[in-house]
């Protein structure tokens, strides 16, 4: 299991909101729930993490109309965000992957600055 829990600190909250906001640009809350269920089924997140993420997502407006079945780029971006939330240091070669998370990985301070 990659992401067991979501810590309750500001930094983690901002990272989770960025990731969920990205996903909610692609789909609505119902579809997000299905996507997180899929991530739980494949062993990427725990049910505890899934429930906390859904709670955070309730405060984020959805502009997406798509389905939970998304491109590999979105899954990879999600995997990178999960790794960061889990505190797992990413290998250097992942920094070159073209995902939404690339800027976040290379310059996380820009995402949590006020």
FIKOLMAR-393079 format. One record per residue (C-alpha): x, y, z. Coordinates in pm, whole numbers, padded with zeros to 5 digits, always signed. Last residue first. Example, Ala and Ser with C-alpha at 12.3 -4.5 7.8 and 13.67 -1.06 7.14 Angstrom:
<rs>
+01367-00106+00714
+01230-00450+00780
</rs>
This chain:
<rs>
+00090+03200+00066
+00349+02950-00046
+00244+02585-00051
+00246+02518-00423
+00550+02732-00504
+00743+02557-00229
+00702+02225-00407
+00945+02327-00685
+01071+02024-00877
+00803+01785-00759
+00523+02039-00795
+00642+02143-01139
+00636+01776-01248
+00302+01700-01080
+00095+01803-01381
+00279+01539-01576
+00555+01520-01838
+00805+01283-01678
+01147+01444-01629
+01133+01448-01249
+01066+01075-01253
+01431+01018-01345
+01543+01160-01009
+01374+00884-00811
+01093+01006-00586
+01134+01032-00212
+00835+00872-00043
+00662+01096+00208
+00322+00934+00160
+00179+01261+00027
+00466+01279-00224
+00410+00923-00336
+00036+00987-00368
+00105+01297-00580
+00332+01094-00809
+00073+00818-00840
-00194+01074-00923
+00022+01222-01199
+00078+00871-01331
-00296+00800-01329
-00361+01131-01506
-00099+01056-01771
-00234+00701-01813
-00559+00853-01932
-00877+00842-01726
-01156+00603-01637
-01321+00808-01363
-01541+00963-01630
-01544+01313-01764
-01755+01620-01690
-01509+01821-01489
-01565+02158-01325
-01585+02026-00971
-01582+02265-00678
-01361+02169-00387
-01490+02148-00030
-01623+01794-00071
-01279+01695-00201
-01129+01710+00149
-01382+01458+00277
-01325+01237-00027
-00952+01247+00047
-01012+01146+00409
-01226+00851+00300
-00971+00733+00043
-00684+00764+00292
-00868+00548+00545
-00971+00300+00274
-00605+00260+00192
-00438+00392-00123
-00234+00243-00411
-00348-00115-00364
-00524-00180-00695
-00865-00180-00524
-00790+00140-00329
-00691+00321-00648
-01013+00196-00808
-01215+00323-00513
-01037+00658-00554
-01145+00666-00918
-01504+00576-00828
-01518+00852-00567
-01377+01095-00822
-01658+00990-01058
-01916+01091-00798
-01731+01416-00726
-01727+01526-01091
-01450+01461-01344
-01143+01608-01517
-01108+01942-01340
-01196+01749-01025
-00875+01550-01066
-00659+01863-01062
-00850+01999-00762
-00793+01664-00589
-00418+01690-00644
-00394+02053-00539
-00620+01989-00238
-00405+01694-00128
-00086+01902-00151
-00245+02188+00043
-00374+01954+00314
-00037+01782+00344
+00136+02115+00400
-00126+02237+00647
-00120+01932+00872
-00370+01653+00922
-00179+01361+00775
-00353+01160+00507
-00328+00786+00563
-00200+00462+00413
-00071+00586+00079
+00147+00332-00103
+00000+00000+00000
</rs>
